[in-house]
Amino acid sequence: MKAKERHHLKENELAHSLAATREFVDARRGQLAGLVIVVLLVVAGIFGITMWRSQGNVAAEQALANAMVTMNARVIPPSATAETPGDVPAAATIGAEGSYPSEVAKLNAAAPKLKAAADAYPDTEPGITARYHYASALAALGKSDEAVASFDDVIKRAGTDTLYGRMSRLGKADTQMRAGKLDEAITTWKELAASNDETLPKDAILMELGHAYVAKGNQAEAKKTFTQVVDEHPTSPYTAEARMELESLKG
């Protein structure tokens, strides 16, 4: 076939294809227009959700930052007497601006702000962070039941395999232990010790579990737990302490 004839055939094929495409578009012009509108609406919706989430995160981060300013404020106890005549007590020197006379006063001021940030943005990262610090503040204030409930909320929202999820599990166990709720603390420490999460400090967890057994008066389980530290974590900085605890229990 000559080159001229081949070129003519290609032109005919192109013309036929263009004509067929034009007929397809003309026949379905209404459907295609509707499809375009649907696509545009979907894109607009995705853009709107993205912008809304972005604005929400900014507001959540601002709320967390405001609360953390109080949480990280200095504690400057008021002086009982001035060191030299004319001296002003330390807290009064700065007018208590950005400082608190005691840790308890600071935590009592920070806790409502942390809770407000957590409640306003519960499932955002700043909100979860605020909830964790709120739980920690409650624990430090001796409000163990509320602290444990808040730690549980962080675990539920963040998941057990996240930083704040892990920290909340440890905080929960420590809070239960300090509150004297030994059975609950032992249960939580045992769950942590049995976890497959390799990022958890298993040697430290076992030591706390052993201490909980000692406080409970269960010497058999305490010996078993401290022995586990020695056998399974020979290079741990807790191994020497575990050996001392074993010697003490033998005595």
Buried (B, 14 or more C-beta within 10 A) or exposed (E): EEEEEEEEEEEEEEEEEEEEEEEEEEEEEEEEEEEEEEEEEEEEEEEEEEEEEEEBBEBBBEBBEBBBEBBEBEBBBEBEEEEEEEEEBBBEEEEBEEBBBEEEBBBBBBBEBBBBBBEBBBEBBBBBBBBBBBBBBBBBBEBBEBBBEBBBBBBEBBEBEBEBBBBBBBBBBBBBBBBEBBEBBBBBBBBBBEBEEEEBBBBBBBBBBBBBBBBBEBEEBBBEBBBBBBEEBEEBEBBEBBBEBBEEBEE
